[in-house]
Amino acid sequence: MTEAVIVALITGGLSLIGVIISNAASNRRISGELAEKQAITDTKLDELTREVREHNNFAKRMPVVEEKIKVINHRLDDLEKGE
């Protein structure tokens, strides 16, 4: 009976060590994949932020352009009436 208990303890201990090693390796792999995906997400977010800033600059300039077009149209109307 003592031999059976010792064999069971050794088997259980080795199984536990195998599970711990397996979990550690899996955790490292998952952490690496997560870091890679986070880097990709950060890059995409930076690109999106740049595009939004460009759009905002365009949106700020458009009313100025529209006002200039209005002035040009009025000047053209005045020139056409003068002819």
Buried (B, 14 or more C-beta within 10 A) or exposed (E): EEEEEEEEEEEEEEEEEEEEEEEEEEEEEEEEEEEEEEEEEEEEEEEEEEEEEEEEEEEEEEEEEEEEEEEEEEEEEEEEEEE
